[in-house]
């Protein structure tokens, strides 16, 4: 959507310049109906013919510019993230094991004495 508004702004600026030149070059010095029609035809032509090619070229250029960054991410950042995540998973597993062992030990300690159970 941003590209559309940017394209419209650029085209409007070009249209103002062209109409200004055409009005200055005409005999009466005023803009005529065919000048407005030419601007409209130019806008439609730009939208259907030129804009897709310009956007494809910009996307390809952006892809080429970002390729080294993707390579750096793949070679350096992603392995570091994986090591960090593995370390976090090991710590979580260790904490969980400690907690379950503690609960198991405390469950055994909470049992009532047989003499108490007998008289209740």
Secondary structure as UniProt FT lines:
FT   HELIX           2..25
FT   HELIX           33..45
FT   HELIX           46..50
FT   HELIX           51..72
FT   HELIX           73..77
FT   HELIX           78..109
FT   HELIX           114..119
//
